[in-house]
């Protein structure tokens, strides 16, 4: 609402990724001598320490300096130290722990974690960014702690953990203060809300919700102002702390810490560098398959923040499962992994091995890295979404619309067929390059200032797909979900439709009464803004509304974009409008509230919109939500995270028959001139990274296919296994193998890269056919005088091709 406050397997292991970089030796991680100081900066979603992208790795609960040696030997490279008050005793304790960590070469993150701040009278202060007393107490606390601890040479970041949302001041008085800052007069507020308050003092939080009680889900401008007030109370308090830290120590990073729900993550102001996520299964959703990894997408905010994923562990946690959780997080762009309990880890041999395995996996695969999503979700924390202990996790209207946006994020936790999702706020649309996204999905996007609407219109005109639902931009329209501002009408082809003529606001009543907590176990009537469907009761007024929307479905400028699965009478009333090079789709219902993957049209629709403009497609497992994470990375590589060693087949478009180095995997290339793609075959492992090489193979005859495995690519030579058309792939011992193949003419081009090619150099090509060990063919080649690359043509069925510098 208001401004509230996108290197090779085996070659790059232990090169600049972990600081310091441990290596296994006889079951123990050996740490080299570390530099005496460390400086850190954020670059997109990455943290660079002394210039190198660094995976921050720690266990929470480290308190005893005597534990540091064991802690470091396991492979942790960061100590997370809480500072609970500003007493000299507490500062001395934290300093001793930080010093012990630094003596072992560890990085240090100091967390500002007071349970309460006291005022001048010694009484605890409530968290209120508008309170002078609270602001003064924050400044005093920060000054004392930074002054006492800021000289530690390997301190890279401060973490703000002192804002506990349950202690925020959110009352009638603070609400009225917020409204008076926003509205120029009481008359303006009454006009906006449709109310008749005689004085400001008559306004209350409950009154704001009561005013909108006649609207769907109790949604109107008053309730959105109520939601915004709760959001800004948190955001402004966090900003107060961050600003104080910036003033006291401008050279270090500042993280938001222990952020336990998604509405808080998306509400963080941009003054922070990163988010230390606390969305573990016990405090957020009970997701023990991925540890709520979608929080990483929300935290990155289109790679504007760094994200550290906390994994909830106990002594029974299996290390292999934990490695899978970490792989999901790293593939989604996390720059750190924190374990929830140092005590639990010490009691588990499996988890002790996990830490070393994680270090090696991340180093060898060049993580952390910057993911490049091609689908974005525009997420506004209004709708409540799913709940935990009576608290909504996704929005500040508790108990409202429990499936939105929960359903979408829940389905995409294991990834989508077309890669991962970025998650953006409305006010971050101008901070990211929207051209990277083929599709933007905007469920319940109620607040869209005019400049944001114009940004979205331009996005569609240039070829993007925009998916919106009921109430889009309603705050800038009439303040009810049956209204839409003019620019959104233009985008959606509704310029000539008067939505208000199809039913008054009294016709739309919430399924859940205001103040009532949604109970999924209790049957409720579902009223949808769409044609009737079997098993769903629909108000006559809503039916009239949907029938009127049918008017524009037959227009010539719309019909070409429609299919029966989208526009049919049983397809939830979705409408599509072509605009410029792109299109926009509109659902007059809350899209994810009454429609889910149990309906075949749901996946059909999402396959269409997620694929729009996509360069990546998972073809095996063959599902819209395949349960494996695949990600395009900023350097052109592809990351894959797979649970239970499930093999993955991924199509990459636009890479021009380029060869990828797939660890323990392979790839296929098609001869069809109209298909610019390769297929990567991952054997299935917790985390893998396919690196593009300056090698290209073109099958030379129509319908032919080449299958390739890269055995070696380094400065000394190149070795490839190449199979012709008809080769089959299999998985054995965690490795993709290739069998058979018909005689196929291929053209191989080797361009300069890690393997050097000078204009005057000579290279020896050795070709061994089939399984025979005898030399089949050997000859020398020189670079093409025009392109500077090596060009080799061979007829192969199953061949080993080796390229090395000539010895003469």
Secondary structure as the mmCIF struct_conf table of DSSP 4:
data_model
#
loop_
_struct_conf.conf_type_id
_struct_conf.id
_struct_conf.beg_label_comp_id
_struct_conf.beg_label_asym_id
_struct_conf.beg_label_seq_id
_struct_conf.end_label_comp_id
_struct_conf.end_label_asym_id
_struct_conf.end_label_seq_id
TURN_TY1_P TURN_TY1_P1 UNK A 9 UNK A 11
BEND BEND1 UNK A 12 UNK A 12
TURN_TY1_P TURN_TY1_P2 UNK A 13 UNK A 14
BEND BEND2 UNK A 15 UNK A 20
STRN STRN1 UNK A 23 UNK A 25
TURN_TY1_P TURN_TY1_P3 UNK A 26 UNK A 27
STRN STRN2 UNK A 28 UNK A 30
HELX_LH_PP_P HELX_LH_PP_P1 UNK A 32 UNK A 35
BEND BEND3 UNK A 36 UNK A 36
STRN STRN3 UNK A 40 UNK A 43
TURN_TY1_P TURN_TY1_P4 UNK A 44 UNK A 45
STRN STRN4 UNK A 46 UNK A 49
TURN_TY1_P TURN_TY1_P5 UNK A 50 UNK A 51
STRN STRN5 UNK A 52 UNK A 53
STRN STRN6 UNK A 56 UNK A 59
TURN_TY1_P TURN_TY1_P6 UNK A 60 UNK A 61
HELX_RH_3T_P HELX_RH_3T_P1 UNK A 65 UNK A 67
HELX_RH_AL_P HELX_RH_AL_P1 UNK A 68 UNK A 74
TURN_TY1_P TURN_TY1_P7 UNK A 75 UNK A 75
STRN STRN7 UNK A 78 UNK A 83
HELX_RH_AL_P HELX_RH_AL_P2 UNK A 88 UNK A 103
TURN_TY1_P TURN_TY1_P8 UNK A 104 UNK A 105
STRN STRN8 UNK A 107 UNK A 112
BEND BEND4 UNK A 115 UNK A 115
STRN STRN9 UNK A 117 UNK A 118
TURN_TY1_P TURN_TY1_P9 UNK A 120 UNK A 121
BEND BEND5 UNK A 122 UNK A 122
HELX_LH_PP_P HELX_LH_PP_P2 UNK A 123 UNK A 123
STRN STRN10 UNK A 124 UNK A 125
HELX_LH_PP_P HELX_LH_PP_P3 UNK A 126 UNK A 126
STRN STRN11 UNK A 127 UNK A 127
TURN_TY1_P TURN_TY1_P10 UNK A 129 UNK A 130
HELX_RH_AL_P HELX_RH_AL_P3 UNK A 132 UNK A 149
TURN_TY1_P TURN_TY1_P11 UNK A 150 UNK A 151
TURN_TY1_P TURN_TY1_P12 UNK A 153 UNK A 154
STRN STRN12 UNK A 155 UNK A 160
HELX_RH_3T_P HELX_RH_3T_P2 UNK A 165 UNK A 167
STRN STRN13 UNK A 168 UNK A 168
BEND BEND6 UNK A 171 UNK A 171
HELX_RH_AL_P HELX_RH_AL_P4 UNK A 172 UNK A 182
BEND BEND7 UNK A 184 UNK A 185
HELX_RH_AL_P HELX_RH_AL_P5 UNK A 186 UNK A 193
TURN_TY1_P TURN_TY1_P13 UNK A 194 UNK A 194
BEND BEND8 UNK A 198 UNK A 199
HELX_RH_3T_P HELX_RH_3T_P3 UNK A 200 UNK A 202
HELX_RH_AL_P HELX_RH_AL_P6 UNK A 205 UNK A 211
TURN_TY1_P TURN_TY1_P14 UNK A 212 UNK A 214
BEND BEND9 UNK A 215 UNK A 215
HELX_RH_3T_P HELX_RH_3T_P4 UNK A 216 UNK A 218
BEND BEND10 UNK A 220 UNK A 220
HELX_RH_AL_P HELX_RH_AL_P7 UNK A 221 UNK A 248
TURN_TY1_P TURN_TY1_P15 UNK A 250 UNK A 251
BEND BEND11 UNK A 252 UNK A 252
STRN STRN14 UNK A 253 UNK A 259
BEND BEND12 UNK A 261 UNK A 261
HELX_RH_AL_P HELX_RH_AL_P8 UNK A 262 UNK A 267
TURN_TY1_P TURN_TY1_P16 UNK A 270 UNK A 271
BEND BEND13 UNK A 273 UNK A 273
STRN STRN15 UNK A 274 UNK A 277
TURN_TY1_P TURN_TY1_P17 UNK A 281 UNK A 283
BEND BEND14 UNK A 284 UNK A 284
TURN_TY1_P TURN_TY1_P18 UNK A 288 UNK A 290
BEND BEND15 UNK A 291 UNK A 292
TURN_TY1_P TURN_TY1_P19 UNK A 293 UNK A 293
HELX_RH_AL_P HELX_RH_AL_P9 UNK A 294 UNK A 300
TURN_TY1_P TURN_TY1_P20 UNK A 301 UNK A 304
BEND BEND16 UNK A 305 UNK A 305
STRN STRN16 UNK A 306 UNK A 311
HELX_LH_PP_P HELX_LH_PP_P4 UNK A 312 UNK A 312
TURN_TY1_P TURN_TY1_P21 UNK A 315 UNK A 316
HELX_RH_AL_P HELX_RH_AL_P10 UNK A 319 UNK A 331
TURN_TY1_P TURN_TY1_P22 UNK A 332 UNK A 333
BEND BEND17 UNK A 335 UNK A 335
STRN STRN17 UNK A 336 UNK A 339
BEND BEND18 UNK A 340 UNK A 340
HELX_RH_AL_P HELX_RH_AL_P11 UNK A 342 UNK A 346
TURN_TY1_P TURN_TY1_P23 UNK A 347 UNK A 347
HELX_RH_AL_P HELX_RH_AL_P12 UNK A 349 UNK A 364
TURN_TY1_P TURN_TY1_P24 UNK A 365 UNK A 366
BEND BEND19 UNK A 368 UNK A 368
STRN STRN18 UNK A 371 UNK A 371
BEND BEND20 UNK A 374 UNK A 374
STRN STRN19 UNK A 375 UNK A 378
TURN_TY1_P TURN_TY1_P25 UNK A 381 UNK A 382
BEND BEND21 UNK A 383 UNK A 383
BEND BEND22 UNK A 386 UNK A 386
STRN STRN20 UNK A 387 UNK A 388
TURN_TY1_P TURN_TY1_P26 UNK A 389 UNK A 390
STRN STRN21 UNK A 391 UNK A 392
BEND BEND23 UNK A 393 UNK A 394
BEND BEND24 UNK A 396 UNK A 397
TURN_TY1_P TURN_TY1_P27 UNK A 398 UNK A 399
BEND BEND25 UNK A 400 UNK A 400
TURN_TY1_P TURN_TY1_P28 UNK A 402 UNK A 405
HELX_RH_AL_P HELX_RH_AL_P13 UNK A 406 UNK A 411
TURN_TY1_P TURN_TY1_P29 UNK A 412 UNK A 414
STRN STRN22 UNK A 416 UNK A 416
TURN_TY1_P TURN_TY1_P30 UNK A 417 UNK A 418
STRN STRN23 UNK A 419 UNK A 419
STRN STRN24 UNK A 421 UNK A 424
HELX_RH_3T_P HELX_RH_3T_P5 UNK A 426 UNK A 428
TURN_TY1_P TURN_TY1_P31 UNK A 429 UNK A 431
BEND BEND26 UNK A 432 UNK A 432
HELX_RH_3T_P HELX_RH_3T_P6 UNK A 434 UNK A 436
BEND BEND27 UNK A 438 UNK A 438
STRN STRN25 UNK A 439 UNK A 442
TURN_TY1_P TURN_TY1_P32 UNK A 443 UNK A 444
HELX_RH_AL_P HELX_RH_AL_P14 UNK A 450 UNK A 461
TURN_TY1_P TURN_TY1_P33 UNK A 462 UNK A 463
STRN STRN26 UNK A 465 UNK A 469
TURN_TY1_P TURN_TY1_P34 UNK A 470 UNK A 473
HELX_RH_3T_P HELX_RH_3T_P7 UNK A 474 UNK A 476
TURN_TY1_P TURN_TY1_P35 UNK A 477 UNK A 478
BEND BEND28 UNK A 479 UNK A 480
TURN_TY1_P TURN_TY1_P36 UNK A 481 UNK A 482
HELX_RH_AL_P HELX_RH_AL_P15 UNK A 486 UNK A 492
TURN_TY1_P TURN_TY1_P37 UNK A 493 UNK A 493
TURN_TY1_P TURN_TY1_P38 UNK A 495 UNK A 496
HELX_RH_3T_P HELX_RH_3T_P8 UNK A 499 UNK A 502
HELX_RH_3T_P HELX_RH_3T_P9 UNK A 505 UNK A 507
BEND BEND29 UNK A 511 UNK A 512
TURN_TY1_P TURN_TY1_P39 UNK A 514 UNK A 515
HELX_LH_PP_P HELX_LH_PP_P5 UNK A 516 UNK A 518
TURN_TY1_P TURN_TY1_P40 UNK A 520 UNK A 521
BEND BEND30 UNK A 522 UNK A 522
BEND BEND31 UNK A 529 UNK A 531
TURN_TY1_P TURN_TY1_P41 UNK A 534 UNK A 535
HELX_RH_AL_P HELX_RH_AL_P16 UNK A 540 UNK A 549
HELX_RH_3T_P HELX_RH_3T_P10 UNK A 550 UNK A 554
BEND BEND32 UNK A 555 UNK A 555
HELX_RH_AL_P HELX_RH_AL_P17 UNK A 556 UNK A 559
TURN_TY1_P TURN_TY1_P42 UNK A 560 UNK A 561
HELX_RH_AL_P HELX_RH_AL_P18 UNK A 564 UNK A 567
BEND BEND33 UNK A 568 UNK A 568
TURN_TY1_P TURN_TY1_P43 UNK A 569 UNK A 573
STRN STRN27 UNK A 574 UNK A 579
TURN_TY1_P TURN_TY1_P44 UNK A 580 UNK A 581
STRN STRN28 UNK A 582 UNK A 587
BEND BEND34 UNK A 588 UNK A 589
TURN_TY1_P TURN_TY1_P45 UNK A 591 UNK A 593
BEND BEND35 UNK A 594 UNK A 594
TURN_TY1_P TURN_TY1_P46 UNK A 597 UNK A 598
BEND BEND36 UNK A 599 UNK A 599
HELX_RH_AL_P HELX_RH_AL_P19 UNK A 600 UNK A 611
TURN_TY1_P TURN_TY1_P47 UNK A 612 UNK A 613
BEND BEND37 UNK A 615 UNK A 615
STRN STRN29 UNK A 616 UNK A 620
BEND BEND38 UNK A 621 UNK A 621
BEND BEND39 UNK A 623 UNK A 623
TURN_TY1_P TURN_TY1_P48 UNK A 624 UNK A 625
BEND BEND40 UNK A 627 UNK A 627
STRN STRN30 UNK A 628 UNK A 632
STRN STRN31 UNK A 633 UNK A 633
TURN_TY1_P TURN_TY1_P49 UNK A 634 UNK A 635
BEND BEND41 UNK A 636 UNK A 636
STRN STRN32 UNK A 638 UNK A 642
HELX_RH_3T_P HELX_RH_3T_P11 UNK A 643 UNK A 645
STRN STRN33 UNK A 648 UNK A 653
BEND BEND42 UNK A 654 UNK A 655
BEND BEND43 UNK A 657 UNK A 657
STRN STRN34 UNK A 658 UNK A 661
TURN_TY1_P TURN_TY1_P50 UNK A 663 UNK A 664
STRN STRN35 UNK A 666 UNK A 670
TURN_TY1_P TURN_TY1_P51 UNK A 673 UNK A 674
STRN STRN36 UNK A 677 UNK A 682
BEND BEND44 UNK A 686 UNK A 686
STRN STRN37 UNK A 688 UNK A 699
BEND BEND45 UNK A 701 UNK A 701
TURN_TY1_P TURN_TY1_P52 UNK A 702 UNK A 703
STRN STRN38 UNK A 705 UNK A 714
TURN_TY1_P TURN_TY1_P53 UNK A 715 UNK A 716
STRN STRN39 UNK A 717 UNK A 723
TURN_TY1_P TURN_TY1_P54 UNK A 725 UNK A 726
STRN STRN40 UNK A 728 UNK A 732
TURN_TY1_P TURN_TY1_P55 UNK A 733 UNK A 734
STRN STRN41 UNK A 735 UNK A 739
STRN STRN42 UNK A 744 UNK A 750
BEND BEND46 UNK A 752 UNK A 755
TURN_TY1_P TURN_TY1_P56 UNK A 759 UNK A 760
STRN STRN43 UNK A 762 UNK A 769
TURN_TY1_P TURN_TY1_P57 UNK A 770 UNK A 771
BEND BEND47 UNK A 774 UNK A 774
STRN STRN44 UNK A 777 UNK A 782
TURN_TY1_P TURN_TY1_P58 UNK A 785 UNK A 787
BEND BEND48 UNK A 789 UNK A 789
STRN STRN45 UNK A 790 UNK A 796
BEND BEND49 UNK A 797 UNK A 797
STRN STRN46 UNK A 798 UNK A 805
#
